[in-house]
């Protein structure tokens, strides 16, 4: 009989904690949808409040239905095990992620919380049906506060009804929970600090990017970004201006040349002679007689064949060479790289 009673007790506790509590919290969290706050900090706070409220209500009601006197450890063991389970899973996820707050570990880890994963998603899911990566790291706090609020309210209710026979060990349990909570908070704080210190932050004033807005380099436009020559050029074109075209990366180069050398043109007429159709388009224009000079990489075999088919005689004049630029962290200095090392890097 004692075994059957224990089984019934454990089943009742587990069903309340891992089924009833999260379902009621999900229902109560409908306000996230009504007020359209899911996915932001207010949605998380609302879900936490709903979970705590349901946990307290469930724990209080459960405590009133305890007919016999019970000891602290046996009576609260199911809830305590779930508290430590949530903290342990959370701690493992943080350790495995190792400071990567957008790690998939957090997304996959929330599945270990059963129905609480649906509650977590309802709190963190954005309007685009994505979980907010900046808050998923604290998602396990939702089941934790649910288990904890249930346990505290159940403890208070049972004790008020004089149904608690022996409270030996409760201080040790509280200290252990507090220690694990502090460890998780400390680890998160350290990883946040370490991540902020190591993270490479883009400074727009010093940033070198692969792309730019070509329109800001159009010749003869007011306040363009073209570099002016430091001295008067020895060449001046008053008419019969060569039609220029080329790759986006070198557009500022030949646009600057056009602005310095082409005269009797303005912002409305220069576009006929200075264009940027990117490398494939520039080769196409040159081969079909719509450009005179292009600034691009060497042609492919197909482009050479197309030029021969059109009877176009190509002349190549190298003006620049490509280079590898390696940006390293200040704590990882790099003095030189051999050709073999570069090949090894790109060959894997």
N, C-alpha and C positions, 0 to 999 in steps of 0.2 A: 504493500500500500504506500509506503514512504517513497518508493521509486516512482510509482505512478504519479503521486502527488508532485514530486520534483519535476517529472517530465511535463506535466500540465503547467506547472509554474513557469518553467523555462519557455515553453511554447507560447504562453500568454505574453510573457515579457518580450520575446523576440518579435512576435507578430505586432505588438504595439509599437515597438521601436523601429522596425525596419519596413513595416507595411502601413499601418494605420497613421503613424506620425507623418511620414513623408507625403502620403496621399492627401491628408487634411491640409498640410502646408502648401501643397500644389494648388488645391482648391482655393485656399485663402490668398495665394499669390496671384489670383486672377486680376488683382488691381494693377499688376505690372502691365497687363495688356490694356486695361481700361484707360490708364493714365499714360500709356505709351512710354514707359520708363525702363523697359527691359533692355539690357545691354549696356546701361550706364551705371554710375555709382549709386544712383537713387534706386534702381532696380535691385541691386545687390543688398542695399540697406533694408529695403522693403521685404525682401525674401528672408533676410536674417531675422527681422522683427516677427514675421509670420511664423517662422520655424520656432523661435523662442516662445511665442505665445502658444502655439499648438503643443510644444514640449511641456510647458508649465501646466497647461490645462489637462493634458493626457496624464502627466505624472501625478497631479493633484487628484484626479478622479481615480486613478489606479491605486493611490495610497489609501483612499477611503474604503476601497473594497478589500483591503487586507484584514481578514478576520482574526487570524492567529498572530501571536507575537512572533517576531522574526529577528534574527541576528543580522548585523550590518553586512558582513562579507557574503554569506550565502544569499541573503535577500536581494542584494544589489549587484551581485556578480555579473549577471547578463548585461546590465547597463554599463557597468564598469569595463567589461571586456570590449564592448563596442566603442566606448570612449577611447580606450587605448588602441583599438584597431584603427580608428579614424586618424589618430595622431601618428601612429606608426606608418601608415600608408602615406600620409602627408609628408612625413620626414624622409621617407625613402624616395619619394618623387623629387623632393628638393635636392637631395644628395645626388641622385642620378642625373638631374638636369644640370647640375654644376654651374649655376649662374645664368643659364640660358632660359630666360623667363618666357620665351616663345617656343620652348621645347615641346615636341609632340608627347612627351612623357606625361604632361599635365592633362592633355586632351584624352589620352588613353587611360590615364589613371583614374579619372572620375568615374569610369565604368565600374570600378571596384566598390562603389558605394551603392550599388543596386538602384532602388527607386529614387534615392537621393540624387542620382545622376540626372534624372528628368527635372528635379527641382533646381539643380544647378544650372541646367541648360535654360530653363524658363527665366532664370535671373540674369544670365549672361548672354543669351542669344540676341544678336542685333537684328535690325530690320532686314538685313541681307542674309539671315539665317546662318550667321557665323558666330562662334563664341569669341567674345572679346579676349584677345591674347594678353592684354595688360592686366586682367583681373582673374584669369583662370588659375593663376598660382595660389590665390587665396580661396579658391572654390571649396576645398575640404573643410573650411571653417563652418560651412552650412550644416553638414551632418554632425559635426562636432558640437555645435551649440544646441542642436536638437537633442542629442543624447545627454548633454550636460544639464540642460534646463529640465528635462524629464527627471533625471536623477535627483537634482537638487529639490525640486518641488515634491517629488515622491518621498524623499527623506524628511522634509519638513512636515508633510502631512502625516506620515506614519509616526513620527516622533510626537507630534501634537496629540495624536490619538492614543498615545502610550502603548503603541504596538511594537516599539523597538526595544528588544530585550538586551542587546549587547552592541555597543558602538565601538568596540575595540578595533583599532586599525584604520578608522576613518581619517585620522590625521595623516597617517603614512600615505594613504591613497591620494588625499588632497595634495600633499607635497609632491608626489610622483607626477600627478597631472600638471601641477604648476611647473615642475622642472621640465617636463616635455614641452609644454607650451612656451616656456622661456627659451628652450633650446631651438625650437622652430623659429620663434621671433628673432632670436639672435642670429641664426643662420641666414634668414631672409635679409636681415639688416646688413650683415656682412657681405652677402652676395650682391646686394643692391649697391653698396659702397664700392666693392671691388669691380663690379660691372661698369659703374660710372667712371671709375678711374682708368680702366683699360679701354673703354669704348672710344673708338675713333669718331669724333664729332666733325661733321662737315661745316666748314666756315665758308659761306658763299664768297666772301672777299678774297679767299685764298684757294678756292676750289678750282680744280682742273677737270672739266667734264668732257665727255665724248661728243656732246651735241651743244648747239647754240641756236639762237634765232637768226637766220641769215638776213632777215629784213633789217636788223640793227646795223648791218654792214653794207647796205646799199650805197653806192657812190652818189655824191651830191645831195644826199638827204641831210637835213639839219640835225646836228648833234649825233651823227653816226659814230661808230666805234672804230673807224678806220685809222690806221697809224699814218700820220703825215710825214713826208720826207723832211729830213733835217736840212737839206740844201736843194736848190733848184735843179731839176733833172736836165740832163743834156739832150733829151729827146722831147719833142712836142708834136702832137698830132692834131692838126686843125680840121682835117676831113679824112674821108676814106678810113674810118676807124676799123680795125680788125674786130671781128665778132668773137668775143671771149665766152668760154663756158668751162665747166669743170666740176670737181667733187666739192661737196659741202665743206670739208675740212680745210681746203685751200682757198675757198671763196674770199676770205678777208685779204689774202695775198694779192690775187689778181684784181680784186675790186679796188684795193689801194693803188695799184699801178694805174688802173683806168682813171681814177680820180686825179692822179698826179699828171698823167700824160695826155688824157683826152680833153681837148678844149672845144668850145662851142656846143657843148652838150649840157643838159640839165637833168633834173630828176625825172622829168616826163619823157625824155627822149633817150636816155642812156640805156634803158632796159632792152632796146633793140640790139645793143652791142655788148652788153654785159649781163650774162644770165648764169644761173646755177641750177642745172638739171641733174646733178649727181653724176657719178662715173658712167653708168650704163647709158643715161640720156645724153651725156656729153659726147660719148663715142658715136652714138646714133646720129647726133647733129653734125658731127665732123664728117662722117662717112657719106652723109646725104647732102653735103654742101651747105648746111645751115650754120656752121661755125668755122672760124678760120684757125683759132688757137684754143686748145683745151689743156687744162691743168688736172691731170688724173694719174692714176697708177697705170702701169704698162698694160697693153691690151691682152685679152685672152686669145687663144687660138681661133675661136669662132669670130671674134671681132677683126682679127687680121684677115681671115678668109673673107669676111664680108667686105672689108676695104678693097681687097684684090678684085672681088667680083664687081665692085663699083668703079674700078680703075683708079682708085685713090692711092697716091704715093705718100706714105706716112714718114715723117721725120721726127725723131725722138731727141729731146734735149733734157737731160736730168737736171733738176733744180733743187732736189731735196732727197734725203734718204730717211726711211723709217727707223725708229729706235724703240727699244723696250724701256719703259719707265717703271721701276719697282718702288712702291711706297711702303715703307716699313714703320713699325712702331718705334718710339724713342728707346724702348727697352730691348729692342731687337735690332741693333745696328747692322748695316750691311756695307762693307767697304768695296767689294768687287765680286764679279761673277765671271766665271770662264764660259766659253762657248759650250763646253761639254756639260757644265752645270745647268745652263739654260735649256739645252736639249733634254737633259734628264727631267727638269721641272715639267716641261710640256709633253714629254712622252710618258710620264707617270712612273 
